[in-house]
Structure formats: C-alpha cells, structure tokens
Amino acid sequence: MDEKRLVMLAVGDLIFDSPEADSLTAFVEPALATGDVVVGHLEVLFTSREVKQYMEVPAPPCDPKNMRAVSAAHFNVVTLAGNHVWDSGAPGIEDTIELLKQYGMLYTGAGINIEEARRPAVMERKGVRIGFLSYNCVGPRESWATPTKPGCAYVSVLTHYEQGHVTPGSLPMIYTFAEPGSLHAMVNDIQKLRTECNVLAVALHKGSVHTPVTLEMYEQPVCYTAIDAGADLILGCHAHILKGVEIYKGKIIFHGLGNFITVTKVLTEAPNWNLAQWIERRKKLFGFEPDPEYPTYPFHPEAKQTIIAKFIIEDKKIARVSYIPCMVNKKGQPEVLKNDERTRQVFEYIEGITRQAGLNARFEWDGEEAIVF
C-alpha cells in the first residue's frame, strides 16, 4: 500500500431504517473498506425519544442501535445539514451527535446552535488534513439552527415567480437565488477552514427531489461561490436521484450523489398522515410511482442507479477523481457492479444526465471505475 496515497470515498443519502441494518452494506463493505476517509450524508437522525415535528413529509428517526451499522461500514465522517434534521426536534440532533461521538465518527452541518452547526469536521490521515462543511439549501426554515436553537447550517434560497405571459393564470417563470447574508456566512466558513486543511469539501443539500437531470437556477451559482471561496470539491445530495457532474475552475462538482443506503418505511407505513393523498400528489409533482418490488425503497425507478465517488489524494491535493458504479437491489442494498450490462447502464446514465444538463464533465472507463475529467 502506498503510504503517501490517500483514498477518500463519498456517497449520497443514508437511511438505516431497518431491523436488519447490518445487512444493508453487505455488497459494498469491501469497497468502502478501501477508503481512508469515507463520508456520507445522514438523511434521517438516530433517536429513541418519541419527539415528532410534523413536516410536509414526516421522516421517523432510525433506531439508535443501527448507528453501529454505519460505523461498521467504515464511515468516519458524516454530513448532517438536511431537510429532515429537525423531524425529531432537539432530541434527534442531541442523540445523533452523542452516538457519532461514541463511535468516533466526525460530523458537520448540525448542532445545538448555529455556531456548532457551522463548525467543520477535519479528518487527518497520512499527514493530510481534509476539511468538511455541510449546508442545507432546501429548508424548511424550522430545520435551521439559530444562536439559541438546535438545527442545521444553511444557505437560504429565495424563490421569485414572474408572470411568463400576459394571460392571467399562465405558468410563471421561476427564479431561485441564494439570500446574500447566509451565502456570505458560508463563504466566511470556507475561507476560515481553507487555512486549516489541505483538501476542502463542501456538502450541499440542494436541488429538486425525484427529478432527473434538472438543476435549479441557484444550484450552480452556490457551488461556484463555494469553489471561489476555496472549496476543492462539492458533494451534492437531497434529490434522491443521481445528478450530473461538472468541472469548475479545475474543481469537481457532483451535483447529486443520489441515494446510497436509503431503506425506509416512511412512505409505506406512516399512520399519522394522509398517505394516499401524498401518493397522488407525488404522481402529479414528479410523474412516477415506486416499483412495488422495492417496498422499502419508495423512490424514482432511476434512483436504483447510484455510485461511490472516489478521490485519490497525492501530495496533499486531489490527483484523480472517479466513481464506482452501483445498483440498488430489491432489499435496498447497493451492490458494486463488476463490468456487466448494469455497469454499462450506470455509465451511460451518468454520461447522459451530465450531457442533458449541459455540464462539462467527461468520463472514461478504467478497469472497474469511471474516471472523471
């Protein structure tokens, strides 16, 4: 093993809402074990205290004992800033952070107040310091931390509707852009962290859920601002589906890493809200119905395709970026693909959504990975 070569792996959303949580990483654990630094986003927090905040789509917490499965899968850094961070109130945040500390995992993006939520995680391996920051760009406002309230770090995104035609009631033009104050706070965090680490990653909870290809107007400007401030890479999540890849000023942007392990009963066993009404609304909003053969994976059919992003760090900087293609099976388990027809399917899918979004990344197959350049 090259002592000077450091491997960082990154995946998208994680939900370990299963009594068989240990089995969920069975087919990817060997690949994750190759990473010196392994980062993912905890979409749902971990608590047994029955505190519920009734949001638009409720997301119950994971059983605290399932945190062991996260650690056993070699995750040693997690991001927390997301739209479900407040679904179990302060107890969800407090208990999750305590569990992460018990298992020796670093975290960023949420805390008992805004100061802690904006505090970076810095992992040192082989003499290289890698810094992480995490921000929620999608709300709800209830999830945001304040000086006196637990919650997450955030970039507030504003939406403006402009009438697109002279006819009253016509479909509007929709403009989205970051509120300057919260964007400036992110810039300050990045500039401060830049002096303390060799590689700096920013995780952004952003974009439209269950929507292939589309990037909302605010997404690229926020990513570019983070890179201009000093970030080396952007790790996007929240959409529950893969998004395209972009290079900006030589820095990599994964606009959406999609789901990785997102086993949940939230959309099939949610007694406290009108499930039938939500199913009809989901059809109207997103135009899909989940595959009935995936009972614990109620997502867009295209979301079965996912990846592990891989970064080779040499001489204290990112020297190579690639991804390992994966496919989610009917039990919600991601499987690393080995040069079969499904591998080609994932490769062509990522290439296609990148082109359709007008992004500039290119991909080249190399062994069992796709190089990004």
C-alpha positions as a Markdown table, in Angstrom:
| # | Residue | x | y | z |
|---|---|---|---|---|
| 1 | Met | 0.0 | 0.0 | 0.0 |
| 2 | Asp | 1.3 | 3.5 | -0.9 |
| 3 | Glu | 1.8 | 5.3 | 2.4 |
| 4 | Lys | 1.6 | 8.7 | 0.6 |
| 5 | Arg | -1.6 | 7.9 | -1.4 |
| 6 | Leu | -4.8 | 8.6 | 0.4 |
| 7 | Val | -8.2 | 7.4 | -0.8 |
| 8 | Met | -11.4 | 9.3 | 0.0 |
| 9 | Leu | -14.8 | 7.8 | -0.8 |
| 10 | Ala | -18.1 | 9.8 | -0.8 |
| 11 | Val | -21.7 | 8.6 | -1.1 |
| 12 | Gly | -25.1 | 10.2 | -1.0 |
| 13 | Asp | -28.1 | 9.8 | 1.4 |
| 14 | Leu | -28.0 | 7.3 | 4.2 |
| 15 | Ile | -31.2 | 5.9 | 6.0 |
| 16 | Phe | -30.7 | 2.8 | 8.1 |
| 17 | Asp | -34.3 | 2.3 | 9.0 |
| 18 | Ser | -34.3 | -1.5 | 9.1 |
| 19 | Pro | -34.2 | -4.2 | 11.8 |
| 20 | Glu | -31.5 | -5.8 | 9.6 |
| 21 | Ala | -29.4 | -2.7 | 9.3 |
| 22 | Asp | -26.1 | -4.6 | 9.5 |
| 23 | Ser | -27.0 | -6.4 | 6.2 |
| 24 | Leu | -27.6 | -3.2 | 4.2 |
| 25 | Thr | -23.9 | -2.8 | 3.3 |
| 26 | Ala | -23.2 | -6.4 | 2.6 |
| 27 | Phe | -22.3 | -5.9 | -1.0 |
| 28 | Val | -20.4 | -2.6 | -0.7 |
| 29 | Glu | -18.5 | -3.1 | 2.6 |
| 30 | Pro | -15.3 | -4.4 | 0.8 |
| 31 | Ala | -15.3 | -1.3 | -1.5 |
| 32 | Leu | -15.8 | 1.1 | 1.4 |
| 33 | Ala | -13.1 | -0.6 | 3.4 |
| 34 | Thr | -10.6 | 0.6 | 0.8 |
| 35 | Gly | -11.2 | 4.2 | 1.8 |
| 36 | Asp | -9.0 | 6.1 | 4.3 |
| 37 | Val | -11.8 | 8.7 | 4.6 |
| 38 | Val | -15.4 | 7.6 | 3.9 |
| 39 | Val | -18.1 | 10.3 | 4.0 |
| 40 | Gly | -21.9 | 10.1 | 3.6 |
| 41 | His | -25.0 | 12.1 | 4.5 |
| 42 | Leu | -27.3 | 11.1 | 7.3 |
| 43 | Glu | -30.7 | 11.9 | 5.9 |
| 44 | Val | -32.5 | 10.7 | 9.0 |
| 45 | Leu | -31.2 | 11.0 | 12.5 |
| 46 | Phe | -31.0 | 8.5 | 15.3 |
| 47 | Thr | -33.0 | 8.7 | 18.5 |
| 48 | Ser | -35.5 | 6.6 | 20.5 |
| 49 | Arg | -37.1 | 9.6 | 22.1 |
| 50 | Glu | -40.5 | 10.0 | 20.6 |
| 51 | Val | -40.5 | 13.6 | 19.7 |
| 52 | Lys | -42.1 | 14.4 | 16.3 |
| 53 | Gln | -42.2 | 17.7 | 14.4 |
| 54 | Tyr | -44.9 | 17.4 | 11.7 |
| 55 | Met | -43.3 | 18.5 | 8.5 |
| 56 | Glu | -44.6 | 18.1 | 4.9 |
| 57 | Val | -43.3 | 14.5 | 4.6 |
| 58 | Pro | -42.5 | 13.0 | 8.0 |
| 59 | Ala | -39.3 | 11.0 | 8.4 |
| 60 | Pro | -39.1 | 8.9 | 11.5 |
| 61 | Pro | -35.6 | 8.5 | 13.1 |
| 62 | Cys | -33.5 | 5.4 | 12.9 |
| 63 | Asp | -33.1 | 3.1 | 15.9 |
| 64 | Pro | -30.0 | 4.3 | 17.8 |
| 65 | Lys | -28.6 | 0.8 | 17.8 |
| 66 | Asn | -28.4 | 1.0 | 14.0 |
| 67 | Met | -25.6 | 3.6 | 14.2 |
| 68 | Arg | -23.3 | 0.5 | 14.8 |
| 69 | Ala | -24.0 | -0.5 | 11.1 |
| 70 | Val | -23.0 | 3.0 | 9.9 |
| 71 | Ser | -19.7 | 2.7 | 11.7 |
| 72 | Ala | -19.1 | -0.9 | 10.7 |
| 73 | Ala | -19.5 | 0.2 | 7.1 |
| 74 | His | -16.3 | 2.3 | 7.5 |
| 75 | Phe | -18.0 | 5.7 | 7.5 |
| 76 | Asn | -15.8 | 8.0 | 9.6 |
| 77 | Val | -17.3 | 11.4 | 8.5 |
| 78 | Val | -20.9 | 12.3 | 8.1 |
| 79 | Thr | -22.8 | 15.4 | 7.0 |
| 80 | Leu | -26.0 | 16.4 | 8.8 |
| 81 | Ala | -27.4 | 19.6 | 7.2 |
| 82 | Gly | -30.6 | 18.5 | 5.6 |
| 83 | Asn | -34.4 | 19.0 | 5.4 |
| 84 | His | -35.1 | 16.2 | 7.9 |
| 85 | Val | -32.7 | 17.2 | 10.6 |
| 86 | Trp | -35.5 | 18.8 | 12.8 |
| 87 | Asp | -38.1 | 16.0 | 12.3 |
| 88 | Ser | -37.3 | 14.6 | 15.8 |
| 89 | Gly | -36.7 | 18.0 | 17.3 |
| 90 | Ala | -33.7 | 18.8 | 19.6 |
| 91 | Pro | -33.6 | 15.2 | 20.9 |
| 92 | Gly | -32.9 | 13.8 | 17.4 |
| 93 | Ile | -29.9 | 16.1 | 17.0 |
| 94 | Glu | -28.6 | 15.7 | 20.5 |
| 95 | Asp | -28.8 | 11.9 | 20.4 |
| 96 | Thr | -27.4 | 11.5 | 17.0 |
| 97 | Ile | -24.4 | 13.7 | 17.8 |
| 98 | Glu | -23.8 | 11.7 | 21.0 |
| 99 | Leu | -23.9 | 8.5 | 19.1 |
| 100 | Leu | -21.5 | 9.8 | 16.5 |
| 101 | Lys | -19.0 | 10.7 | 19.2 |
| 102 | Gln | -19.4 | 7.3 | 20.8 |
| 103 | Tyr | -18.5 | 5.6 | 17.6 |
| 104 | Gly | -15.7 | 8.0 | 16.8 |
| 105 | Met | -17.2 | 9.5 | 13.7 |
| 106 | Leu | -16.7 | 13.1 | 12.8 |
| 107 | Tyr | -19.7 | 15.3 | 11.8 |
| 108 | Thr | -20.6 | 18.7 | 10.5 |
| 109 | Gly | -23.7 | 20.6 | 9.5 |
| 110 | Ala | -25.8 | 20.4 | 12.6 |
| 111 | Gly | -25.5 | 21.1 | 16.3 |
| 112 | Ile | -27.1 | 22.6 | 19.4 |
| 113 | Asn | -26.8 | 26.0 | 18.0 |
| 114 | Ile | -25.7 | 27.7 | 14.7 |
| 115 | Glu | -22.1 | 28.1 | 15.9 |
| 116 | Glu | -21.8 | 24.3 | 16.3 |
| 117 | Ala | -23.8 | 23.6 | 13.1 |
| 118 | Arg | -21.3 | 25.7 | 11.0 |
| 119 | Arg | -18.3 | 24.1 | 12.7 |
| 120 | Pro | -16.2 | 22.0 | 10.2 |
| 121 | Ala | -15.1 | 18.4 | 10.6 |
| 122 | Val | -11.4 | 17.9 | 9.9 |
| 123 | Met | -10.1 | 14.4 | 9.4 |
| 124 | Glu | -6.3 | 13.9 | 9.3 |
| 125 | Arg | -4.9 | 10.8 | 7.6 |
| 126 | Lys | -1.4 | 10.1 | 6.4 |
| 127 | Gly | -0.4 | 13.7 | 7.1 |
| 128 | Val | -3.2 | 15.1 | 5.0 |
| 129 | Arg | -6.0 | 17.3 | 6.6 |
| 130 | Ile | -9.3 | 17.1 | 4.9 |
| 131 | Gly | -12.0 | 19.6 | 6.0 |
| 132 | Phe | -15.7 | 19.2 | 5.5 |
| 133 | Leu | -18.6 | 21.7 | 5.8 |
| 134 | Ser | -22.3 | 21.0 | 5.3 |
| 135 | Tyr | -25.3 | 23.3 | 4.4 |
| 136 | Asn | -29.0 | 22.8 | 3.8 |
| 137 | Cys | -30.2 | 24.8 | 0.8 |
| 138 | Val | -33.8 | 23.5 | 0.7 |
| 139 | Gly | -35.3 | 24.3 | 4.1 |
| 140 | Pro | -37.7 | 24.1 | 5.9 |
| 141 | Arg | -36.9 | 27.1 | 8.0 |
| 142 | Glu | -37.7 | 25.1 | 11.1 |
| 143 | Ser | -34.6 | 23.0 | 10.5 |
| 144 | Trp | -32.3 | 25.9 | 10.6 |
| 145 | Ala | -30.1 | 26.4 | 13.7 |
| 146 | Thr | -30.0 | 29.8 | 15.5 |
| 147 | Pro | -27.8 | 31.1 | 18.3 |
| 148 | Thr | -30.2 | 29.6 | 20.8 |
| 149 | Lys | -31.9 | 26.7 | 18.9 |
| 150 | Pro | -30.5 | 23.4 | 17.6 |
| 151 | Gly | -30.7 | 22.7 | 13.9 |
| 152 | Cys | -28.5 | 22.8 | 10.8 |
| 153 | Ala | -26.3 | 25.1 | 8.9 |
| 154 | Tyr | -28.0 | 26.5 | 5.8 |
| 155 | Val | -27.9 | 28.7 | 2.8 |
| 156 | Ser | -31.3 | 30.3 | 2.4 |
| 157 | Val | -32.6 | 30.1 | -1.2 |
| 158 | Leu | -35.3 | 32.6 | -2.3 |
| 159 | Thr | -37.9 | 31.9 | -4.9 |
| 160 | His | -39.4 | 34.5 | -7.2 |
| 161 | Tyr | -42.3 | 33.9 | -9.6 |
| 162 | Glu | -42.6 | 36.1 | -12.7 |
| 163 | Gln | -45.7 | 36.0 | -14.9 |
| 164 | Gly | -44.5 | 34.4 | -18.1 |
| 165 | His | -47.3 | 35.5 | -20.4 |
| 166 | Val | -49.8 | 38.4 | -20.4 |
| 167 | Thr | -52.7 | 36.0 | -19.8 |
| 168 | Pro | -53.6 | 35.9 | -16.1 |
| 169 | Gly | -53.0 | 32.5 | -14.6 |
| 170 | Ser | -50.4 | 31.5 | -17.1 |
| 171 | Leu | -47.4 | 29.4 | -16.0 |
| 172 | Pro | -44.9 | 31.7 | -14.4 |
| 173 | Met | -41.1 | 31.9 | -14.8 |
| 174 | Ile | -39.4 | 30.7 | -11.6 |
| 175 | Tyr | -36.2 | 32.3 | -10.4 |
| 176 | Thr | -34.2 | 30.9 | -7.4 |
| 177 | Phe | -31.2 | 32.5 | -5.9 |
| 178 | Ala | -29.3 | 32.5 | -2.6 |
| 179 | Glu | -30.0 | 35.1 | 0.0 |
| 180 | Pro | -26.8 | 37.1 | 0.3 |
| 181 | Gly | -26.4 | 37.0 | 4.1 |
| 182 | Ser | -26.5 | 33.2 | 4.5 |
| 183 | Leu | -24.3 | 32.8 | 1.4 |
| 184 | His | -21.8 | 35.2 | 2.8 |
| 185 | Ala | -21.7 | 33.2 | 6.1 |
| 186 | Met | -20.9 | 30.0 | 4.0 |
| 187 | Val | -18.1 | 31.9 | 2.3 |
| 188 | Asn | -16.7 | 33.0 | 5.6 |
| 189 | Asp | -16.7 | 29.4 | 6.9 |
| 190 | Ile | -14.9 | 28.2 | 3.8 |
| 191 | Gln | -12.3 | 30.9 | 3.9 |
| 192 | Lys | -11.5 | 30.2 | 7.5 |
| 193 | Leu | -11.3 | 26.5 | 7.0 |
| 194 | Arg | -9.1 | 26.9 | 3.9 |
| 195 | Thr | -6.2 | 27.9 | 6.2 |
| 196 | Glu | -6.6 | 24.7 | 8.3 |
| 197 | Cys | -6.7 | 21.9 | 5.8 |
| 198 | Asn | -5.2 | 20.6 | 2.6 |
| 199 | Val | -8.4 | 19.5 | 0.9 |
| 200 | Leu | -11.7 | 21.2 | 1.5 |
| 201 | Ala | -15.1 | 19.6 | 0.7 |
| 202 | Val | -18.5 | 21.3 | 0.9 |
| 203 | Ala | -21.7 | 19.2 | 1.1 |
| 204 | Leu | -24.8 | 20.9 | -0.2 |
| 205 | His | -28.3 | 19.6 | 0.4 |
| 206 | Lys | -29.8 | 21.0 | -2.7 |
| 207 | Gly | -32.0 | 20.5 | -5.8 |
| 208 | Ser | -35.4 | 19.2 | -6.7 |
| 209 | Val | -36.2 | 15.7 | -5.4 |
| 210 | His | -37.1 | 12.8 | -7.7 |
| 211 | Thr | -36.3 | 14.9 | -10.7 |
| 212 | Pro | -33.8 | 13.6 | -13.4 |
| 213 | Val | -31.3 | 16.0 | -15.0 |
| 214 | Thr | -32.8 | 19.3 | -13.9 |
| 215 | Leu | -30.7 | 21.8 | -11.9 |
| 216 | Glu | -32.5 | 24.7 | -10.3 |
| 217 | Met | -31.2 | 28.2 | -11.1 |
| 218 | Tyr | -29.5 | 28.7 | -7.7 |
| 219 | Glu | -27.5 | 25.4 | -7.7 |
| 220 | Gln | -24.6 | 26.2 | -9.9 |
| 221 | Pro | -24.0 | 29.8 | -8.6 |
| 222 | Val | -23.9 | 28.5 | -5.0 |
| 223 | Cys | -21.5 | 25.8 | -6.0 |
| 224 | Tyr | -19.3 | 28.3 | -7.9 |
| 225 | Thr | -19.3 | 30.6 | -4.9 |
| 226 | Ala | -18.1 | 27.8 | -2.6 |
| 227 | Ile | -15.3 | 27.0 | -5.0 |
| 228 | Asp | -14.3 | 30.6 | -5.5 |
| 229 | Ala | -14.1 | 30.9 | -1.7 |
| 230 | Gly | -11.7 | 27.9 | -1.5 |
| 231 | Ala | -13.6 | 24.6 | -1.8 |
| 232 | Asp | -11.9 | 21.8 | -3.7 |
| 233 | Leu | -15.0 | 19.8 | -4.3 |
| 234 | Ile | -18.8 | 19.9 | -3.9 |
| 235 | Leu | -20.8 | 16.9 | -2.8 |
| 236 | Gly | -24.5 | 17.4 | -3.6 |
| 237 | Cys | -27.3 | 15.3 | -2.1 |
| 238 | His | -31.0 | 15.5 | -1.3 |
| 239 | Ala | -32.6 | 14.8 | -4.7 |
| 240 | His | -32.7 | 11.0 | -4.1 |
| 241 | Ile | -31.6 | 10.5 | -7.6 |
| 242 | Leu | -28.2 | 10.9 | -9.4 |
| 243 | Lys | -27.5 | 14.3 | -11.0 |
| 244 | Gly | -24.8 | 15.3 | -13.5 |
| 245 | Val | -21.1 | 16.1 | -12.8 |
| 246 | Glu | -19.3 | 19.4 | -13.6 |
| 247 | Ile | -15.8 | 20.8 | -13.5 |
| 248 | Tyr | -15.5 | 24.4 | -12.5 |
| 249 | Lys | -12.0 | 26.0 | -12.4 |
| 250 | Gly | -10.5 | 22.6 | -12.2 |
| 251 | Lys | -12.6 | 21.6 | -9.2 |
| 252 | Ile | -15.2 | 18.8 | -9.2 |
| 253 | Ile | -18.9 | 19.2 | -8.5 |
| 254 | Phe | -21.0 | 16.1 | -8.0 |
| 255 | His | -24.4 | 17.9 | -8.3 |
| 256 | Gly | -26.2 | 14.9 | -6.8 |
| 257 | Leu | -24.8 | 11.6 | -5.4 |
| 258 | Gly | -28.3 | 10.1 | -5.2 |
| 259 | Asn | -29.3 | 7.5 | -2.7 |
| 260 | Phe | -26.8 | 5.0 | -1.3 |
| 261 | Ile | -28.5 | 3.2 | 1.6 |
| 262 | Thr | -32.0 | 4.6 | 2.0 |
| 263 | Val | -34.1 | 1.9 | 3.4 |
| 264 | Thr | -37.2 | 3.5 | 4.9 |
| 265 | Lys | -40.8 | 2.7 | 5.7 |
| 266 | Val | -41.8 | 6.4 | 5.8 |
| 267 | Leu | -43.8 | 6.3 | 2.6 |
| 268 | Thr | -45.4 | 2.9 | 3.2 |
| 269 | Glu | -46.1 | 2.8 | 6.9 |
| 270 | Ala | -46.8 | 6.4 | 8.0 |
| 271 | Pro | -50.0 | 6.3 | 10.2 |
| 272 | Asn | -50.0 | 10.0 | 11.2 |
| 273 | Trp | -50.6 | 11.5 | 7.8 |
| 274 | Asn | -52.6 | 11.0 | 4.6 |
| 275 | Leu | -50.5 | 8.6 | 2.6 |
| 276 | Ala | -53.0 | 8.2 | -0.2 |
| 277 | Gln | -53.2 | 11.9 | -0.7 |
| 278 | Trp | -49.4 | 12.2 | -0.8 |
| 279 | Ile | -49.1 | 9.3 | -3.3 |
| 280 | Glu | -51.5 | 11.2 | -5.7 |
| 281 | Arg | -49.6 | 14.5 | -5.1 |
| 282 | Arg | -46.3 | 12.7 | -5.8 |
| 283 | Lys | -47.6 | 11.4 | -9.2 |
| 284 | Lys | -48.6 | 15.0 | -10.1 |
| 285 | Leu | -45.4 | 16.6 | -8.9 |
| 286 | Phe | -42.8 | 14.0 | -10.1 |
| 287 | Gly | -44.6 | 11.7 | -12.5 |
| 288 | Phe | -43.6 | 8.4 | -11.1 |
| 289 | Glu | -44.8 | 5.5 | -8.9 |
| 290 | Pro | -42.2 | 3.5 | -6.9 |
| 291 | Asp | -41.5 | -0.1 | -8.0 |
| 292 | Pro | -43.8 | -2.4 | -6.0 |
| 293 | Glu | -41.0 | -4.9 | -5.8 |
| 294 | Tyr | -39.0 | -2.4 | -3.8 |
| 295 | Pro | -41.2 | -2.0 | -0.7 |
| 296 | Thr | -38.6 | -0.2 | 1.5 |
| 297 | Tyr | -37.2 | 1.9 | -1.4 |
| 298 | Pro | -40.0 | 4.2 | -2.4 |
| 299 | Phe | -38.1 | 6.3 | -4.9 |
| 300 | His | -37.9 | 7.1 | -8.6 |
| 301 | Pro | -37.2 | 4.0 | -10.7 |
| 302 | Glu | -34.0 | 5.7 | -12.0 |
| 303 | Ala | -32.8 | 6.0 | -8.4 |
| 304 | Lys | -31.8 | 2.4 | -8.3 |
| 305 | Gln | -28.6 | 3.5 | -10.0 |
| 306 | Thr | -26.0 | 5.0 | -7.7 |
| 307 | Ile | -22.3 | 5.5 | -7.2 |
| 308 | Ile | -19.4 | 5.7 | -4.8 |
| 309 | Ala | -17.3 | 8.8 | -5.7 |
| 310 | Lys | -13.6 | 8.2 | -5.3 |
| 311 | Phe | -10.8 | 10.7 | -4.8 |
| 312 | Ile | -7.1 | 9.9 | -4.9 |
| 313 | Ile | -5.1 | 12.4 | -2.9 |
| 314 | Glu | -1.4 | 12.7 | -3.5 |
| 315 | Asp | 1.0 | 15.5 | -2.5 |
| 316 | Lys | -1.9 | 16.8 | -0.3 |
| 317 | Lys | -4.2 | 17.6 | -3.2 |
| 318 | Ile | -6.8 | 15.7 | -5.3 |
| 319 | Ala | -4.9 | 14.0 | -8.1 |
| 320 | Arg | -7.7 | 11.8 | -9.6 |
| 321 | Val | -11.5 | 11.6 | -9.4 |
| 322 | Ser | -13.5 | 8.6 | -10.4 |
| 323 | Tyr | -16.7 | 6.8 | -9.4 |
| 324 | Ile | -17.5 | 3.2 | -8.7 |
| 325 | Pro | -20.9 | 2.2 | -10.3 |
| 326 | Cys | -23.5 | 0.5 | -8.0 |
| 327 | Met | -27.1 | -0.7 | -8.3 |
| 328 | Val | -29.7 | -0.9 | -5.5 |
| 329 | Asn | -31.3 | -4.3 | -5.2 |
| 330 | Lys | -34.9 | -5.2 | -4.1 |
| 331 | Lys | -33.8 | -5.3 | -0.4 |
| 332 | Gly | -32.5 | -1.7 | -0.7 |
| 333 | Gln | -28.8 | -2.9 | -0.7 |
| 334 | Pro | -26.4 | -1.2 | -3.0 |
| 335 | Glu | -24.2 | -3.6 | -5.0 |
| 336 | Val | -20.9 | -2.8 | -6.5 |
| 337 | Leu | -21.0 | -3.7 | -10.2 |
| 338 | Lys | -18.3 | -5.7 | -12.0 |
| 339 | Asn | -18.2 | -5.0 | -15.7 |
| 340 | Asp | -21.6 | -6.4 | -16.6 |
| 341 | Glu | -24.6 | -4.9 | -18.5 |
| 342 | Arg | -25.7 | -3.0 | -15.4 |
| 343 | Thr | -22.3 | -1.3 | -15.2 |
| 344 | Arg | -22.7 | 0.0 | -18.8 |
| 345 | Gln | -26.2 | 1.1 | -17.9 |
| 346 | Val | -25.0 | 3.2 | -14.9 |
| 347 | Phe | -22.1 | 4.7 | -17.0 |
| 348 | Glu | -24.4 | 5.7 | -19.9 |
| 349 | Tyr | -26.9 | 7.1 | -17.4 |
| 350 | Ile | -24.4 | 9.4 | -15.8 |
| 351 | Glu | -23.0 | 10.4 | -19.1 |
| 352 | Gly | -26.5 | 11.1 | -20.4 |
| 353 | Ile | -27.7 | 13.2 | -17.5 |
| 354 | Thr | -24.5 | 15.2 | -17.5 |
| 355 | Arg | -24.9 | 16.0 | -21.2 |
| 356 | Gln | -28.6 | 16.8 | -20.9 |
| 357 | Ala | -27.9 | 19.2 | -18.1 |
| 358 | Gly | -25.3 | 21.0 | -20.2 |
| 359 | Leu | -22.5 | 20.1 | -17.9 |
| 360 | Asn | -18.9 | 19.7 | -19.0 |
| 361 | Ala | -17.5 | 16.6 | -17.2 |
| 362 | Arg | -16.3 | 13.7 | -19.3 |
| 363 | Phe | -15.9 | 10.1 | -18.4 |
| 364 | Glu | -13.6 | 7.3 | -19.4 |
| 365 | Trp | -13.8 | 3.7 | -18.3 |
| 366 | Asp | -10.8 | 2.3 | -16.5 |
| 367 | Gly | -11.0 | -1.2 | -15.0 |
| 368 | Glu | -14.0 | -1.2 | -12.7 |
| 369 | Glu | -14.1 | 2.6 | -12.3 |
| 370 | Ala | -15.1 | 5.6 | -14.4 |
| 371 | Ile | -12.5 | 8.4 | -14.4 |
| 372 | Val | -14.0 | 11.9 | -14.3 |
| 373 | Phe | -12.1 | 14.6 | -16.3 |
